[in-house]
Amino acid sequence: MTITLSLFGIYREFDTSGQIKLVVDDNAAVADVRHAWLAYGQSNWPEFPSDLAAKSAFASQTSLLRDGDRLPSDGLMAVLPPVSGG
């Protein structure tokens, strides 16, 4: 399955198109996308913040996703870096 992963926050600095494609197994869960995302970032971007990426949230078009959740059938997801505010 091909996932179109939209990039937000700091991740837009790594790819100005705002999206990347990841290929995962058809039976994959969000945790598998997280693993593919980390591997992609580490191999393509020398300044990729792996520690930050490991804590990032994933979302479908309608909801936040947990690592055990199945992937959206449309293959559209977003990765959201952790944020803090005050």
C-alpha positions in Angstrom: 0.0 0.0 0.0 1.3 3.5 -0.8 0.8 6.1 1.8 0.8 9.8 0.9 2.1 11.4 4.1 1.5 15.1 4.4 4.2 16.9 6.4 3.5 19.7 8.9 5.6 21.9 11.2 9.3 21.4 11.2 9.0 18.5 8.7 8.1 21.0 5.9 11.7 22.2 6.1 12.8 18.9 4.8 10.6 18.6 1.8 9.0 21.8 0.4 6.4 19.8 -1.5 4.8 19.1 1.8 4.3 15.4 1.0 6.2 12.2 0.7 5.2 8.7 -0.4 5.8 5.6 1.7 5.2 2.0 0.8 4.1 -0.4 3.5 2.4 -3.8 3.6 -1.3 -4.0 2.8 -1.9 -5.2 6.4 0.2 -2.5 8.0 -0.8 -0.5 11.0 0.1 3.1 12.0 3.2 1.8 13.8 4.5 0.4 10.5 4.1 3.9 8.9 6.0 5.4 11.9 8.8 2.9 11.3 8.9 3.6 7.5 8.8 7.4 8.2 11.8 7.2 10.6 13.7 5.1 8.1 12.9 7.5 5.2 13.9 10.6 7.2 17.2 9.1 8.5 18.2 8.0 5.0 17.1 11.1 3.1 17.7 14.1 5.4 21.0 14.4 7.4 19.4 16.8 9.9 16.2 14.7 10.4 15.2 14.9 14.1 14.7 11.2 14.8 13.9 11.7 18.5 11.2 14.2 17.6 9.8 12.0 14.8 9.5 9.1 17.2 7.1 11.2 19.3 5.1 12.6 16.4 1.4 12.0 15.9 -0.2 10.6 12.8 -3.7 11.5 11.5 -6.1 10.5 8.8 -8.3 13.1 7.1 -10.8 12.8 10.1 -9.0 11.7 13.2 -5.8 11.2 15.1 -4.4 7.7 14.8 -2.7 5.4 17.4 0.1 3.1 16.5 -2.2 0.0 16.6 -4.8 1.5 14.3 -5.3 0.2 10.8 -4.4 2.6 8.0 -7.0 4.7 6.3 -8.2 3.0 3.1 -7.5 6.1 1.0 -3.8 6.0 2.0 -3.9 9.7 3.0 -2.2 10.5 6.3 -0.4 13.4 8.0 2.5 13.5 10.4 2.3 16.2 13.1 5.4 17.0 15.2 4.8 17.4 19.0 4.1 21.0 20.0 4.0 22.9 23.2 2.6 26.3 24.0 1.9 28.6 26.7 
